[in-house]
């Protein structure tokens, strides 16, 4: 861990030598490697990255995300995990191999350098796990009280690894629905921390990059639609696919993986577990008959070892999600009106 003092001061954001120290501190703790043979980026401290792009027949996928989670450190991770996983996952579920990231940090005056070092180290670790490079960035310091600790912004560039991107709106009647793991872990673990709820359990956030676990999945042409589950959780994701595809998604409630501790916390707080955010889970809609191959591949990876087939796609009622309950009834699962748990990502 590289250190330069105890807390961030306003002068660290003033554009002078102290700002150079702050940027060097962040970069050293992330551990940015020099890739000057093909990129002008952080190693040369220019304002922009220059990327040599040769494959003319390859499409680029581009995304951006901002992160304002409270608290910044939680069971299972911190805001650094969230920033890299969120951007990497957005690219992966489109069918793209994540390649390059930008990183913007807005830091509150008085923020502890020890905490900033840990977050920066986390960012570097996650980048190396997924094979992405941070090639440009920006840093600002805000006066004390005008910001809650730290806000991160990331933008990502990926290369499409299939002929067409994986669209939310391409689910087809007869398709099967797979979820890559238990739902609601991120939001419920965060709320248990905020509310001081203690359980004899190892429940933690599911925050994790889904690449490279999805690399072979997205390359499979039998995969028609995908969605990573973030704000609004499972309910938001399935409704977006149903609406955009103009089909009905039929989900067997008893097949949806939910950890007992997560369900207990949701029940205590009066929340619907299907509306609670995830940060390392995805929905996959694929051609019937592909499920065995897809599950075998997903279960090879720790992040998706609990993947399950949870339902199928029908033609009608278009744009609706039907939940078949374990007592034989059917209910409609709507998209949440708003995020039931604020500042989760």
Secondary structure, DSSP 8 states (H G I E B T S, - for coil): ---S-SB--GGGGSSSHHHHHHHHHHHHHHT----TTTEESTTTT-SS-EE----TT--EEEEEEEE--SSSEETTEEHHHHHHHHHHHHHHTTTEEEEEEEEEEEEETT-BHHHHHHHHHHHHHHHHHHT-EEEEEEEEEE-TTSSSSEEEEEEEEEEE-SSS---GGG--TT-EEEE-S-SSHHHHHHHHHHHT---SS---------TTTTHHHHH-TTEEEEEE--TTHHHHHHHHHHHHHTSEEEEEGGGS---HHHHHHHHHTT--GGGS--SS-EEEEE-TT-HHHHHHHHTTSGGGTT-EEEEEEESSSTT-EEEE-TTS-EEE----SS-SSSS--
